Amino acid sequence: MIRSILTQAVRWIEGNPQSGLNVKPSEETAGRIRAVQINAVARNTPIMMLASAFNASIVRIGLMNSPSSIAIDIWTLLVISLSVFLFLRQSSRAKLSRPKTASMRGIRLSILYALLFGLLWGALPLFFFANGSHDEQLVITCVSIGMICGGAFTLACIPLATFAFVFPIIIGSAVAISNLGQSTHLLIAGLLVIYTAVMLSGVSAHAAQLRSRVLSHAADEEAAHKDFLTGLPNRLAFNRRLTDRLSRLTQGDAPDFAVFYFDLDHFKSINDTKGHEAGDQVLIQTAKRLREATRRDDFVARLGGDEFILIAESFDAKEAVISLASRINEVFSRPFMVGDDDISSTISIGIAFVPEAGQDFDVVLRHADEALYATKETARGSYSVWRADLVNGADAVATAESEIAGSKVQSSATLTWGRRMSWSPAHRDNI
């Protein structure tokens, strides 16, 4: 029971009170939630830092005659310095585009800065309230309450950061007021804690609503980017993935990768002779085989019909990609079990290495398609690798490196054609 209470308390502090539903977002969705939280805090940070520096100046003026003048000077210098640093830091980043995903490092950094500010502002009532005059105590009280409210508003999207900021101030204020020794002061300290708890509850609810909105949007977007038959990412998802990888490659922020273009051999014949339901089962099993044959980090998608695609990243050498292609061909050498029937359909592969095959979306896809066409023309059930050679003015050269079924002898055929081929797969419809 105690463990359950502690778990719920942590979820409440994190702004995730609905986690009992066991709905855990994917890492990508979690990154988007963190980005929304950090961006919301970043928008309010500059004005909050100005308010912090201004309030620290007010405190210094209000406590000008305090016997702890040197200590107050040090405290004021620390608060203003940290406020100016974060103001300039955030202002310089305001012109940059907001990230769409973020790691836990950004959240932890927000919590750390919130805790530092909380400790500084919590020290104000804890060390300077008891020895201050009535007017000085009024200044400290008003400024502390203002900082609690302002901090809660600024950090509302990150409840743990809000808690890290508010908790030290509340503890410092409650202790300072309680030390005055009168029952009325104890009641005031109790009310301060209660009102703060209510405010934190509202902060947690706000963060939970924000999280729910992001999850709902992510679920809608995921549904729009998923193939309903196979459960694989669809063409839209692939377009976004390849565009992102090409963009990162151009910026020097991503390793080289390879694009595999797959096409089931004689799939049209399967649909015509066995029916579309059998064809659908073959497509479903194809997706399953591709997922099992590829690595966890590889991106497999269905473009439509019997066409699938793969983005293979993080390989040590090109031989690893060739080995992956051979493994996939071997997996598809086995027939599909559909009901009581064994249906044979090998898979042909076209491979385009990036950046050798280009760094433009359409060019990369066209070259992978040309390699696939070479496989269809020379040795179905194998693979071809696109080469960027130009021979006698021809448009491109594709090299088919295939392992012929039933033989360990590797053959190589070079095909050259001079006509420009678009990415559209229409030219293979009857192959």
N, C-alpha and C positions, 0 to 999 in steps of 0.2 A: 504493500500500500504506500509506504514511504517513497519507494522507488517511482511509483506511478505519479505521486504528487510532485516529486522533483522533476520528472520528465515533462509533466504538464507545465511546470513553472518555467523550465527552459524554453519550451515551445512558446509560451506566452511572451517571454522576454525577447525571443527571436521574431515575434510578430507572426507566428504560425500556429495559432491555437487550433486549427482544423486538422492538424497532422494526424490526429487519431483515425482519420479516414484511410490511412496508409497509402496516400497518393504521393508518391515520391517523384518529383520531376526529373527528367533526364538532365545530364550534365550541361547540355546545350541550353535547355530551358532555365536551369538554375543560374547559368551565366547571364542570361538575359534578365532574370529577376534582379541579380546583383547590379547589372548595368543600370537598370531603371532606378534602383535605390541610390546608387552613387551619383547618378546624374541629377536626381532630385535634390540631394544634399548639396551638390556642387553649385546649383543655381542659387541657393540661399546663403552659401558660405560668405561671399564678399560683404553683404550687408550685415551679416551677423558679426563678422570680424570688426567692421567699423563700429558697430554698437558696443562690442567688447572693449575696444580701445577707448571709446568715448566714456563708457561707464567707469573704466579704471581711472580715467582722468578726473571724473566727478568724485570718485572715492578719495583720490589724493587731495583734491581741493577741500572736500568735506571734512577730512581728517587732518587738516593742516596743522592744527594745534595738538595733535596726539603726542603723547610721550614716546610712542614707538615710531617716531618719524623715519628713522633710517630703515627699519624693517618694512614700513609701508612703501618707502621709495624703491626698495628692492622688489617688492611684490608688484608694484605698478610697472616697473621696468620689464619684468618678466612677462606680465600679461600683454602689455603693449607690443613688445618685441615678437611674441608668438602670434599675436593678432595680425600685425603688419606682415609677417612672414607668410602666413596662410592667405592673407588678402592678395598679396603680390603673386603668390604661387597659383592661386585659383584664377586670378585675373589674366595671367599669361596663358592659361589653358582655355580660357573662355572662347577664344577665336578658333580653337581646334574643333573638329567634328566630334560629336559625342560617340563613344564606343557603343556598339550594340550588344556586346557581351563583356563580362568582367570576371576576373578571378577572385578568389577569397582574399588575396593580398590587398585589394582595394578596400574591402570591407574591414579587414583587420587594421588597416591604416586609419580609416575613419574612426574606428573604436579607440585606437591609441590616442589620436589627437583629442577626441572627446574626453577621454579620461584625464589627459594632461590639463585641459581647461577646467574640468570638474574639480581636480585636486587644487588648482590655483584659486578658483573662486570659492571652494569649500574652506580654504585656509583663511579667507577674509573674515567670516563671522567667528570661526573657531579661535583665532588668535587676537582679533582686534575688537570684538563686540563687547566683551565683559568689561574692559577698561575704558570704554568710550563714554562720552557724555550722552545725554538723552538725544541730542541732535545728531551726534555721530552714529548712534545706534539706529536711528531712523533712516539715515543715509544708507547704512549697511543693509538694513532690512529691505528697503525699497529696491536697491540695486540687485541684491541677491534674488529676490522674487522675479525681477525683470529678466535676469539671466536664466533662471530656471525656465520661465515661459518661452523666452526667445530660443534657448537651446533645444527645448522640446519641440518647438515648431520647426526649427532647422533640421533636426535629426530624426524627425518623426518616421521617415521611411526606413530607418535602421534602428529598430527598438533597442538592440543591445548597446548601440552607441549612445542613444538617449539615456539609457539606464546608467551607463558609465559616466556620463556628464552630470546628470541630476543627482545621483546617489551621494557623491561626496559633498555636494552643496547642502543637501537636505540633512545629512548626518552632522555636518559642521554647524548648520543653523540650529538644529534641534538640540544639540549638545550645548551650544552657547546660550540659548534661551533657557534651557533647563537648569543650567548652572546659576541662574539668577536666584533660584531657590524658592520662589513663591509659587503657590498652587496655580495662580492664574497663568504664570509663565509656562508651567507644565501643560496646561490645557492648550495654550497657543502652540507649543511644540507638537503636541498630539494632533491638533488640527492641521498643522503644516504637513505632517507625514500622511495623514488621511487624504488631504486634497492632492498631494503629489501622487499617491497611489491611484486615485481616480484619473488624474491626467495621464499617467503611464498606461493605464488600461485603455484609454482612448487612443494613445499612440500605437499600442499593440493592435487594436482593432483596425486602425487606418492602414498599418503595414499589412495586415491579413487581407484586407480588401484589395490593396495594391497587388499583392501576390496572386490573389484569385483572378484578377483581371489579366495579368500577364499569362497565367496558366491557361485561362480560357482562350486568349488570343493565340497562344502557342498551339493549343489543341486544334483550333480551327485551321491554323496555318499548316499543321502537320497533316490533317485530313486532306487539305488541298494539295499536298505534296506527296501523297502516298497512292500507289497503284492499288485499286480496290480488289483486284483478283489475286495478286501474288503477295501483297503486303510490302513489297519493295518500294523504295522511293521512286517517284515517277519522273517524267521528262522535266517538269518544272523544278523539281528538287535537284536533278542532275545539272540543269542549266545554271542554277545558283551555285552549286558546288564547284563546277568547272570554272565559272566566271571568277569565283573567289580565289581558287588556286592559281589561275593565270594572273590575277591582280597581285597576289602575294609574291609570285615568282618574278614579276616585273619589278617589284620593289625590293627584290633580294631577300625576301622574308620567308621563303619556302624552298624545299629541296626539289630536285627534278622528279618527275613522275611519268607514268605511262597510262595511256587510255586504251582499253580493250573494247573493241566493237564485236558483239556476238550476234550470230544469226543461226537459228535451228535449220538444219538441212531437211528439205522435203516436208516442211511443216504444212504447207498448203495441201499436199497429198493426204496428210493425216486428217485434216479437217474435212476433206472431201470424202474420204473413205470411212472414217471412224465417227465422224460427227463433231460438232463444235464442243460438246461436253467433254469428249475425250481430249480434244485439243486444249481445252481449258485445264484439264488435269495434267497434261504434259507441261504446260506453262507453269503451273504451280510447282510441279516437281523440278522443273528447270531452275526456278528461283531458289528452291531448297538446296539443290546440288551446288549452285553457284555460291550460296552463303557458306556451305560446308567446305567447299574447296578453296575458298579465299581466306585471307587473314582477317583478323578482327578489325584492323584499321582500314581495310580496303572498302571502297564505296561502290556498291552494286545497285543498279537501278534498271527498271524496265522502261524502254522508250515507247513501246507500243507494239502490238502484234507479237511477232516472235523475235523481236530485237531487244537485246539487253546490252548494258554497257557497264564498264568497270573503270574506276580510277584507282590505280595501284601506286601507293606512295611508300616512302621510307624503305627502299630496297638498297642493299649494299652494292650490287652490280647488276648490269643488264641480264646477266646469266640467271639471276634470281627471277626476273620477269619471264624469261623464256621457260624456266623450270615450272613456273606457275601456269603458263599457257599449256605446257605438256600435261601437267596434272589435270587441268580442266578437261582437255581432250580425252584423257584416259577415263575420267569419271563419266563422260558422256558416251563412251564406247559401249556402256551397258544399256540394255533396253529399258524403257519405262514400263512399269506395271500399272495398267489401267484396267480395273476390273479383273477379268480373266485373261486379258490380252497382254502380250508382250509387244510393245511398240518401239521400233528402232528409229532413232533420230540422232545423228551425231551433231556436233556444234562446230561451226566455222568461226575463226577468230581473226580479226585484223588489229594489229598493235601499232600505235603511234607513240614514240617517245617524245616527251616534251622537256626541253625546248627545241630539240632537233626538228620536230615536225611543225614548228611554229609556236607563236605565243598569242595568236588570235583565235578566238572561239571557233569561228566558222572554218578557219584553215585547219586547225587541229582535228575537228570532226570530219572534215572532208578527207584528210589524209588517212585517218583511221578507217574510214569507209572504203577508200581506195585499196588499202591493205586487205580488208575483208573481201572485196571484189576479187582481188588476186587469189585469195584462198579458194573462193568459189570456182574460179576458172581453172585452177591447177590441181588442188587436192582438198576436197571437202573433208571435214572432220579433222582439220589441222589448223595451223596458224600462219600468218604472214606478218612481216615487220616492214613498215614503210621506211624507205630511204629517200633522202633529199637530193640524190644525184639528178643532174640534168643531162640527158643523153641525146645528142643530135637535135636539140631544140624541143625534145619531147617535154610534156608537162611534168611528169614525175616517174620515178622508178620504184616499184614495190618489189621487195624480195620475199618470196615465200619460202620459209624455212619449216619444213614439215617432216613429221615422223609418220611414214606411211603405215597404216594399220597392218599388224602382223609382221612388220619388219623393223629391225633395229637400225637400218641404214637410213641416214638422214640425207634428204635430197634438197637441192636448192634450185629454184627456177626464178628467172628474172623476167618480169613483164614490163613492157613499155607501151604507153599509148599517148597520143598527142592531143587528145581532146580534153577540155576542162570538164571535170565531173563535179557536180554539186553534191551537197551533203544529203539531199533527199534520197531515200532508199528506193525510189521508184524503179531504178534501173535493175534491181534485184528481185522484183516481185515474182517473176516467173522462173527464177533460178532454183 
